[in-house]
Amino acid sequence: MEKIVAKKKFGQNFLKDKTILQKIVEAMPNNDNKIVEIGPGLGDLTKFLVDVKSVEAFEVDTDLCKLLQNKFEKEIATKQLRIHCGDVLNVWKSELIDESYDLVANLPYYIATNIILKALADPKCKNILVMVQLEVAEKFCAHEGDKVFGSLGIITQSVGDAHIVVRVPPTAFEPQPKIDSAVFLIQKNSDRSDKDFEDMLRVAFTQPRKTLMKNLSVVYQKTILQDAFLKLNLAQTIRPHQVSTLDYHQLYKLTRSLDGTRESGN
Ligand code: SAH
């Protein structure tokens, strides 16, 4: 077979470091779920995965699909591996496959955030163990008070727990990316579903360095906000990244119920 040249447009950086591959497999939650791998590439991670679990892989690059079909002929025959060739985002409705699965992948970075948000919303997806750009991993794993705590961290904490498994330098890849990467794990205990709550988060973080009060008052009535802040014991000067996920949920409930009270009172 001719040599495969990495295609930039598909975000191809192949993970070659065996220690990191091993660490990903070790961090996998212990259960009977299927594994979904998005972007198997040359199949280095896939090889580790099919040894322990049954895998469904989605690969957009037809050259790589052919290579994988040859390389894993045996695993495909025994149904330990199934390869879907095409853009995963085109086939992903609300559920990517029709049974419980864990997403384990070194993701294509240009669509990584989108993929993770879809997986958080997918009721069939139970856990997410993925490699992404370090900054992206830090946002998903952030806690209240962290500079990068924002919508992604709050959405994640609303559905489960997240932590960074390992940081990965560019030298682990071929070709080497210019940025640092990290593997992180989200263990879900529910699914992302509340669009209105996420709309409020978008408003809350419009200007991340301004106060939360200032951001929210563009959309919500000042008096309602003042009542809610008082009830939750939040300072008027608090910045959006300093408020906990729990308080965001309370704030959401209060702005809705206080809003309702006012309307019915008018
Ligand atoms: N998992 C491999 C490759 C990672 S590179 C490894 O660790 O070495 C990212 C992979 O995602 C590439 O194989 C790329 O072709 C694939 N990819 C990019 N966009 C995709 C999409 N929309 N759907 C499915 N796969 C995609």
Boltz pocket constraint, residues with backbone or C-beta under 6 A from the ligand:
constraints:
  - pocket:
      binder: B
      contacts: [[A, 9], [A, 10], [A, 11], [A, 12], [A, 13], [A, 14], [A, 15], [A, 16], [A, 38], [A, 39], [A, 40], [A, 41], [A, 42], [A, 43], [A, 44], [A, 45], [A, 58], [A, 59], [A, 60], [A, 61], [A, 64], [A, 86], [A, 87], [A, 88], [A, 89], [A, 105], [A, 106], [A, 107], [A, 108], [A, 109], [A, 111]]
      max_distance: 6.0
